[in-house]
C-alpha cells in the first residue's frame, strides 16, 4: 500500500460509478478444526493466523500483496486502513491476535480472527457484483483446498454470528445520494430498503454513523438464498435507487437549479481557497462538488480527483501522505493545502 | 443622482481611507421667523420648504444638484437615499412636508423640515474634517445671507432638540474595524469613547443597528466648544482608533495569520462564485474582503470596487440599478450576479 496510491476500486470505471462508487463482497469462513473466536484462546488465535499465512505463502498470494499482524500495526496505520475501507471499525483496539492481507491494488483483502476465522473481501468500482464474485469465489476455492472450512450440508457455512450462517456472504455498495437527500426523499427510500431485507449503514460499516449523503447499503439475509440470488437482488435494488437518484437530480436541476448551483459553486470555491479545513467540512464540500460533476455543472475536475481526495483528506491518510504526525490544527492546515494542490489551476467551475 | 454613480465621498482618496471610509459634518439650523417643527402646521412646513427652495435657486445651487419633496419620492427611492447615507432613518415615513437637496457628486445635501428647519450635510472621503468644514461653512454663510437663522448670542444656534444647541454641529466618521472586532478589543474601545463625549452608532444614524464591523462614530457635545475644537477632538479620536486598529491587524497577521487568511480567501471565493446572496451575508463578505485588501492579502481588486458594491448591493440600490422591482428571492439572485460581474476575471486572491 502506498500512501498516495488509491485502491483501484475507488477509481471510477465501473458501471454507474458516478453514483455508486463501489461494490463490495465479503465472505465469512471458519476452520472446522478450531473453535469459534468467542471461545478461542490467544494460542489458538495465533495458530489460525499462522496457518492462514502459510496457505497464502504457498499460494503465492503473499507476493501479490502485504501481510500484517495487528500487533505490528500502529494506531495510526490501523486508522489509515479503516479510512481506506480495508478493515472494519471493530478491527481497531482488539486484544486478539489478528492478521490482515491486502493485495497490492487494494481490491482484495483477508481479515484473520476478526469476528470469524476468515473474512474475504473484494472491492470493485461501480455497481459490478458479478465480476467481483468470480474473483472472490476463485480465492475462496483456492483457500478451501488447504483450509478445512466449517460447513453443514443443511445450513451452509457456519459462522460465529447466526446472522451470517448460510452463504456467509454480505454484498454492499457505496452510493452517493445528494438528490434524494436534498429533496428529502431519502428517508422513504431507506425505510423501503428494510422491507426488502437490505440495510443502510455508515461508510465504515456496522456501528458507524451515516455522514453527509454517502451511504453503504447491504443485504441482511445470508441464509435461504444462493449467492447469485443475493447478488441479483442487491444489484436490482442498487439500480432502483440509482434511478430514483437520477430522477431527484433531474428534478432539482429543473426546479431548484439556482439554489443547487449556489451550493455547488460555493463548495468548489471554498475548497479551492480555504486555508483551514476540518475533516467533516471537507467531506461535505467534496460530496457537493462530486454532485456538481455528476450534474455536469463542474467540468474542469474529474470524479477520480474527488474520490481520491475523499480518502486522502481523512485524518490518518493525511498524516501518512505527509509522513508526519500532526495535531488537529496542523491537519486542518495541511488538509486545505492538499485540497488546493489537487484543485489548483482550475477555473471557476463553469 | 445616477443609479450606478457613487458619491465621491465613498471613493477612496482621503487620508486613511483604507480604514476610515468617510467623514461627515452636519449643521442644524432654524429660521427664526418660523416656530420649531414640533409646533409647526403643514402650511408652515410648506412655506419653509418653498423659502429654502427659492434661496437655493437664487444661489444657483439647484443647477448643481437635485431638489425633491418627500411627497414625490417613492418608498423605494427613499430607501435608496437612506442606503446612500443622504437621508437619515427618520426621514422615511413622515407626514411632514419635507424637502431634500443633493448635489450632483452626492457630497453635499440639505434636508428641509427633518428635525430642524435645515440640516446641511457634507460628506468626504477618509478622515478629513477641515476641508469638509470649509465647504459646509461656505454653504452655511451663503444661506445665512438670505435666511434669518435662529441664533442666541449666549447659546449659539437654537435647535429643536437641546442636544444640538450651540454649534448645531455633528461630526462623524465611518470606520471599518475588523481587527478590533476579531481580537474582541472593540468593546473596550467603544466604552472609552463614551468617556470622551463620543458615541458609536449603526451606519444609518441614530436608531439603526451596528452591523458587521463597520461603525459610525460622532460627537455628542455641541455646546461649549467651538466648531474647530469639536473637529480637532473628533479627528484626534479617529486617529487614535485608527492606530489601535492598525495594531490589532498587525497582531492578527502575525499571530493568527492562517485563520485570518482562511476567512478572507473564503469570503472572496464565495462572493465570486455564489449564485444567491442575501444583503446581510454580502455586507459581511465584502467587509472581510475589504480587510483582505487593507492587509494586502488580496491584490487584484481595489477598495473602490468594494466600497461601490457595499452600496449597490443594498436592496433599493440593487433594484434601481437593475431598474426593476424585485422580490427578496429575485434580489438574492441579481445581487450575486452583480457581485460576480464586478469581481469576475480576477484571480484566486493571491
Contacts between the chains, C-beta under 8 A, distances in Angstrom:
chain1	res1	chain2	res2	distance
A	258	B	275	5.3
A	258	B	276	6.3
A	258	B	333	6.1
A	259	B	275	7.8
A	259	B	276	6.5
A	261	B	275	4.6
A	262	B	274	5.7
A	262	B	275	3.8
A	262	B	276	4.4
A	262	B	336	7.4
A	265	B	273	4.2
A	265	B	274	6.8
A	265	B	275	6.2
A	266	B	270	5.7
A	266	B	273	5.9
A	266	B	274	5.5
A	268	B	273	7.0
A	269	B	269	3.7
A	269	B	270	6.1
A	269	B	272	6.6
A	269	B	273	3.8
A	270	B	266	5.7
A	270	B	269	6.1
A	270	B	270	6.9
A	272	B	269	6.6
A	272	B	348	6.8
A	273	B	265	4.2
A	273	B	266	5.9
A	273	B	268	7.0
A	273	B	269	3.8
A	273	B	348	6.3
A	273	B	349	6.6
A	274	B	262	5.7
A	274	B	265	6.8
A	274	B	266	5.5
A	275	B	258	5.3
A	275	B	259	7.7
A	275	B	261	4.6
A	275	B	262	3.8
A	275	B	265	6.2
A	276	B	258	6.2
A	276	B	259	6.5
A	276	B	262	4.4
A	333	B	258	6.0
A	336	B	262	7.4
A	348	B	272	6.8
A	348	B	273	6.3
A	349	B	273	6.6
